[in-house]
Amino acid sequence: TSFEHQFPNPVSGRNQTIYLSYDAEAFFCVDRDVYSDEFRDRSWSPWASYFDLREGVPMKAVELGGKKTFYKFLSDVAYLQAPIPESIFVDSSSCSVTCEGKSNPTPSCVDPLVAGPQHRMFGESPEVYYKGCADDSSSPSSRKRWADAYLKKEISERANTFLTFETTSLTVATLVLTPQKANLADITTIVMYTWNVDWAGQITVDRALLSTSETFMWWRILASITAFIALAFASCGPLRFMNTFHDWHDLAPRHGRVAVFDTILGLA
């Protein structure tokens, strides 16, 4: 888009036209009633390539709860986001040079996402990442500098890539293990939070907490015996009441109340 400047240029005297462009489409429409079969995830990862971050890693939808869903396992919300262009600068000539930011006077300090796949960071091997800089082993590699700078940024200083305009719901599920003593199985709990986004942008939250534990055979046997005794005790109450009703009519009301209590107690 473009607009005319309010004042003429003080040097040339010309009335300049200012042009603006966007890194992605500024406005687009989607049908929220139609589910996609493929999603391109442009989220960050320590070894994401230039094309992974720009074009995205293709993901196939799976059926979960009657809906087409895209899922991934992660340990940090950083894996659902990506660096904002022109926010992280890494030296393209040497990994021993530290780039402070865009104001750094070194011309080789550029954003790898802007420089393209020819940036030296995208050509580093995994061995370099852990061993250090090839130019200076005491310095971290270019990829390590880039990853550390990204992880230090606040969530609000990153771009959302997994949660997009087309997203109708986002569910985060965490597995929690509660240790028990030696003779008991651990308790396994699934904690789920679901953010639902409607067409107007309103967000609602659903929560779920599901716990389970392993049941041993001795517990099944003990539970069966307990249930049998309880049912037998509960059935004795009505039988005793019937016998009392036929033998002692004057005591029937009192024994009837006792029989009802015994029945309720046994069922409880």
N, C-alpha and C positions, 0 to 999 in steps of 0.2 A: 504494500500500500504506500501511498505518498501523500504529502501535503506541502503547501507553499509556505516558505518562511515569512514571518511577519515583517521583517525589516530587510532592506537590501544589504548585500555584502559590503562591509566598510572599505574593502580594497578594490574590488572590481566594480562595485555598484550594481551588480546584477541581483535580481530577485531569485534566490536559489530554491530548488525543489528538494525536499528531504524524503528519502525512500527508506522504508522499513521492511525487513524480511524476517521470517520465523524459522527456527530450527526444525519445527514440525508444523503440521497443519494447524492453523489457529482455530478454525471452526470446521466441524464435520458432524454428520448425523449418523446414528446407529439405530437399528431395530432391536430393542431390548427383549423382545419376545422370541428372538431367534438365537440359538446357541451355536457357537462356532465349533468346528471340528479340529482346528489348529490354532495355536497361539504362539507368537514369537516373543520369547522372553529376552528382554534386553537388560536384565539385571546384572549387577556387578558380581564377580567372583575373582579370587586371587589370580586365576590363570585365564580369565576371559580374553579372547582375541579382539582385535579391532572390529571384525565383522560380527562377533557375538554381541558387542555393545552397541553397534550401529544398526545391524539388520536383525539381530535377535536369534536365539537358539529355538528351532521349531519344537513345539510340544504337542503331543496328541491328547485329545480329550478322552477321559474315562467316565463311565457311568457310576455315579455315587449318589444315592438317595433320589434316584429318578431324574437327576440333572447331569448334564455334561460338565465335567470338572477338570481343571488343570491343577496338579498338585506337585509339591517339591518338599524335600527334607532340608531343613536349615537350622542353624544354631544362633543366628543373629538376624535382626531385621535389615541389616545391611545387604543381605542377599535378595531382598525384595526391592532394592533401590539401585541407583547408579549415580556416578558423578555428574554434576551439572557442567556442561561445556564451559571452558575458560575459568574453571575453579581450581584445578590442580595442575601444576607445572612441573615437568621433569626435563632435565637437561638431555638433549638429543645427541650430544657428542661424547659425553663422558658421564659415567655413573658416579664419579667421585665428586661431582659438583652439586651443591645444594641450591635449589631454586626456592627463594622465599615467597615469590608470588609474581603477579603480572608486572609489578613495578621493578622486578629484578632487572638490572641493566644488561645481563648476559643475553645476547640474541638467541642463543641455543636453548634457552629455557622456554619451552612451549608446552601446550596441552597435548598429550598423546592422541586424544580423540580428535583434535583439530589437525594435528600434523599428519595423521593417517597411518596406515600399516607399515610405512617405512621407518617409523620411529624406532630407535634402538630397543626400547622397552619391549616391544612386541616380538623381537627376535631373540630374547634371552631364554635360555634353557632352564629347566627346573633346578639343575645343579647350581647354576649361578645364583638363583634366588636364595638358596640356603648357604652357599659358600661365601657369598659376598660379591663385591664389585670385581670385575675382571681387571680393571685398571688399578684398583687399590683394594686388597682383600679386607682391609680394616673398615671399609665403607660398605654400606648396604647396596644391593643391586638397584637398578632403576625401577624394576617391578616392585621391589620391597618398599622403596620410597613412595611410590604411587599408592600402594595398598595401605601403608601406614597413614598417609595423608588423608585418604578417603575415610578410614575408620575413625579418625580423630574428629571428623566433622559431625555436627549435630544432625539429627534426623531431618530437621527442617531445612538443612543446607544441602540435601540430596534430592535427586529427582525420583519420583515414584514411577516404577516401570512394571511391576507385577500387578499393582492396583491401578487400573486405567479407567478411562471414561466409560468403557464398555462393560466394566465389572458390575455384576448385579449383587454378588455377595462374596465376602472374604471370610474364611474360617481358619482360625489358628487353633491347633490341637496339640496339647502337651501331655506327655506320659510321665506320671509321677509314681515312683515306687516308695512305699512306706515299709521299712524293715520291721520285722517281728522277731520274737525270740526263736531259739533254735528249733523248737518242736512245732512251730507254726509257719505257714507260708506267708510270704510278703503280700501286702495289699497293693493291687495295681489300680490306679485311678487315671481316667482320661478327663482332662479339663479342656473344654471347648468354648471358644468365644466366636460368635458369628456376627459380622457387620453386614447388614442388608442395606443396599442403596437403591432407592426408587428412581423413577424417571425425573423427578424434580430435584434430586440431590439430597433428599432427607435420609438420614442414617438412623437405623434402629439396631439394637443389640440384643442377641439371644445368647443365653448362657446354659451350659449343660455340665453336669458333674456325674460321672459314672465310675463306680468302684466295684471291684470284684477280687476274689482271692481263690486259691486252689482249695478244693474240698477233699480231705483225705478219706479213705475207706472206713477207718475206725469211727469217723464222725457220722458217716452215713448209717452205719450199724447202730450207733448209739441213738441217733435221731429216730430211726425206725422203731427201736425198742421203746423210747419215750412216747412216741405217738401211739403205739399200741396200748401202753399202760394208760395213757390219758383217755383214749376212746373207751377202754374197758371201764375205767372209773366213771366216765360220764354216762355210760349206759347202765351202770348199776343204780344210779339215782332213780330213773323212772321205774325200773323193776321193783326197787324197794318201796317206792310209793304205791305201786299197784298192790303189792302184798299187804301193805299197811291199810290201804283203803278197804280191802275185803275182810281183814281180821279185826281192826279196831276203828270203827267209824268215827268215834269221838276224837281220835288222835290224828285223823287224816289231814286236816288243814296244816297242823304244825309240821308233820312229816312231809307234806307236799312242798312246803317252803324249803325244807332242808334238801329235798330231792332236786328242786330247781337250782338251788345254790351249788350242789355237788355237780350237776350237769354243766353249769356255766363254768365252774372251776376246772373241770376236766377239759373242756373245750379251750379254755384260756391257756 
